[in-house]
Amino acid sequence: MKESWEYVDVHVEALTLSQQGFALLLRQPDDDRVLPIFIGAPEAQSIAHALEGENFPRPLTHDLFKTVLETLQAEVVRVQIVHMEDQTFHANLVLLSGGDEIDFDCRPSDAIALALRFDAPIQVRQDIWDAASSPFEVEGKHGGGESNPRLLLEKRLLRAVEAEHYEEAARLRRPGYRWYPVG
């Protein structure tokens, strides 16, 4: 029998590049904290494409997996961040197939990439949220209090150059680099 845990619903607040690599920021509505999950570049690219709704002539891995699931008449019904050990998050990908829910152990980045493609809820166990989330301040406010991605990118680029982190500055300056605020 599975233990019952309380979960909080979150959404992808942003996908950004930090000194530690790509960070996926999950946020609860009406909460000033985010849960940062550091992910690899391929997963960041896949999530970015899902956030932008981009379609490619040939499917990327997560797009292919979505097509396979749909062909098999299965769907992602939710993603749950279920465990944290040594600052590493573990997730379950919950599918509905033939009227049954099936849980799969999954990296959070892959699970979230699929959740975005299926428009499925993303949930975090309450105790994990309480332990690992941190305050979030949006830099560069404009207009109605929305974040300004261009200002954020320019500030990070300027900081990288000032600190003589030229490889990071080149990565930030590269055409096609984007900061992806959502919502």
C-alpha positions as CSV (number, residue, x, y, z in Angstrom):
1,M,0.0,0.0,0.0
2,K,1.3,3.4,-0.9
3,E,1.7,6.1,1.7
4,S,-0.5,9.1,1.2
5,W,1.3,12.4,0.9
6,E,0.1,15.9,0.6
7,Y,1.1,17.6,-2.7
8,V,1.2,21.2,-3.9
9,D,0.5,22.2,-7.4
10,V,3.2,24.1,-9.2
11,H,3.9,25.5,-12.6
12,V,7.1,26.3,-14.5
13,E,7.9,29.9,-13.5
14,A,11.1,30.1,-15.6
15,L,13.9,28.2,-17.3
16,T,17.2,30.0,-16.9
17,L,20.9,29.6,-17.1
18,S,22.9,30.0,-13.8
19,Q,26.5,29.4,-12.9
20,Q,25.6,25.8,-12.0
21,G,23.9,25.2,-15.3
22,F,20.3,25.3,-16.5
23,A,17.8,25.8,-13.7
24,L,14.1,25.0,-13.9
25,L,12.2,27.1,-11.4
26,L,8.9,25.7,-10.2
27,R,6.5,28.0,-8.3
28,Q,3.2,27.7,-6.5
29,P,0.5,30.2,-7.4
30,D,0.5,33.0,-4.8
31,D,3.8,32.0,-3.3
32,D,7.0,34.0,-3.3
33,R,9.2,30.9,-3.3
34,V,10.5,28.7,-6.1
35,L,11.9,25.2,-6.2
36,P,15.0,25.3,-8.4
37,I,15.8,22.0,-10.2
38,F,19.1,21.9,-12.1
39,I,18.9,20.1,-15.4
40,G,21.0,19.2,-18.4
41,A,21.2,21.2,-21.6
42,P,19.2,18.6,-23.7
43,E,16.4,18.6,-21.2
44,A,16.5,22.4,-21.0
45,Q,16.2,22.6,-24.8
46,S,13.3,20.2,-24.8
47,I,11.5,22.1,-22.1
48,A,12.2,25.4,-23.8
49,H,10.7,24.1,-27.0
50,A,7.6,22.9,-25.2
51,L,7.2,26.3,-23.4
52,E,7.4,28.1,-26.8
53,G,5.1,25.6,-28.5
54,E,7.7,25.0,-31.2
55,N,7.2,22.2,-33.7
56,F,10.0,20.7,-35.6
57,P,10.0,18.8,-38.9
58,R,11.4,15.7,-37.1
59,P,10.3,14.9,-33.5
60,L,12.6,15.5,-30.6
61,T,12.8,12.7,-28.0
62,H,10.0,13.9,-25.8
63,D,7.8,14.7,-28.8
64,L,8.4,11.1,-30.0
65,F,7.5,9.7,-26.6
66,K,4.3,11.7,-26.6
67,T,3.4,10.4,-30.0
68,V,4.1,6.8,-28.9
69,L,2.0,7.2,-25.8
70,E,-0.9,8.7,-27.8
71,T,-0.7,5.9,-30.3
72,L,-0.9,3.4,-27.4
73,Q,-3.8,5.3,-26.0
74,A,-2.0,6.4,-22.9
75,E,-1.6,9.9,-21.5
76,V,0.4,11.7,-18.9
77,V,-2.1,12.7,-16.1
78,R,0.4,14.2,-13.7
79,V,4.0,14.5,-12.6
80,Q,5.0,14.4,-9.0
81,I,8.2,15.3,-7.3
82,V,8.3,12.5,-4.7
83,H,11.7,12.4,-3.1
84,M,14.8,14.4,-2.5
85,E,18.2,12.8,-1.6
86,D,21.5,14.7,-1.5
87,Q,19.9,17.7,-3.4
88,T,18.8,15.4,-6.2
89,F,15.0,15.2,-6.9
90,H,13.2,12.1,-7.9
91,A,9.8,12.2,-9.8
92,N,7.0,9.9,-10.8
93,L,5.5,10.1,-14.2
94,V,1.8,9.0,-13.8
95,L,0.2,7.7,-17.0
96,L,-3.4,6.7,-17.6
97,S,-3.6,3.6,-19.8
98,G,-6.6,1.3,-20.2
99,G,-8.4,3.0,-17.3
100,D,-5.4,2.3,-15.0
101,E,-2.9,4.8,-13.5
102,I,0.7,3.6,-13.8
103,D,3.6,5.3,-12.0
104,F,7.1,5.4,-13.5
105,D,10.2,6.5,-11.7
106,C,11.6,9.4,-13.8
107,R,14.0,12.3,-13.7
108,P,12.0,15.5,-13.0
109,S,13.3,17.2,-16.2
110,D,12.0,14.4,-18.4
111,A,8.7,14.2,-16.5
112,I,8.2,17.9,-16.7
113,A,9.1,18.0,-20.4
114,L,6.3,15.4,-21.0
115,A,3.8,17.1,-18.6
116,L,4.2,20.4,-20.6
117,R,3.4,18.5,-23.8
118,F,0.3,16.8,-22.3
119,D,-0.7,20.0,-20.4
120,A,-0.6,17.8,-17.2
121,P,-0.3,19.0,-13.7
122,I,3.0,19.2,-11.9
123,Q,3.0,18.5,-8.2
124,V,5.6,18.6,-5.4
125,R,5.3,16.8,-2.1
126,Q,4.6,19.4,0.6
127,D,7.5,18.4,2.8
128,I,9.9,18.7,-0.2
129,W,8.5,22.1,-1.1
130,D,9.0,23.3,2.5
131,A,12.5,22.0,2.7
132,A,13.9,22.9,-0.7
133,S,12.0,26.0,-2.0
134,S,13.6,29.4,-1.6
135,P,12.5,33.0,-1.9
136,F,12.3,34.3,-5.4
137,E,12.8,37.9,-6.5
138,V,12.2,39.0,-10.0
139,E,14.9,41.4,-11.3
140,G,14.0,44.1,-13.8
141,K,10.4,44.9,-13.2
142,H,8.5,46.7,-15.9
143,G,4.9,47.7,-16.7
144,G,2.5,45.7,-14.6
145,G,5.1,44.0,-12.5
146,E,6.1,41.4,-15.0
147,S,9.7,40.3,-15.4
148,N,11.7,41.6,-18.2
149,P,13.7,38.7,-19.7
150,R,15.9,41.1,-21.8
151,L,17.0,43.0,-18.8
152,L,17.8,39.8,-16.9
153,L,19.8,38.5,-19.8
154,E,21.7,41.8,-20.2
155,K,22.5,41.9,-16.4
156,R,23.8,38.3,-16.5
157,L,25.9,39.0,-19.5
158,L,27.3,42.2,-17.9
159,R,28.1,40.3,-14.7
160,A,29.9,37.5,-16.6
161,V,32.0,40.0,-18.6
162,E,32.9,42.0,-15.4
163,A,33.9,38.7,-13.6
164,E,35.9,37.7,-16.7
165,H,33.8,34.6,-17.2
166,Y,34.1,34.9,-21.0
167,E,32.9,31.4,-21.8
168,E,29.6,32.1,-19.9
169,A,29.3,35.5,-21.6
170,A,29.8,33.9,-25.0
171,R,27.1,31.3,-24.1
172,L,24.7,34.1,-23.1
173,R,25.5,36.2,-26.1
174,R,25.0,33.3,-28.5
175,P,22.1,33.8,-30.9
176,G,19.1,31.8,-29.8
177,Y,19.8,31.9,-26.1
178,R,16.6,32.9,-24.3
179,W,15.3,33.2,-20.8
180,Y,11.9,31.6,-20.6
181,P,9.6,33.2,-18.0
182,V,6.2,31.6,-18.1
183,G,2.8,32.9,-17.0
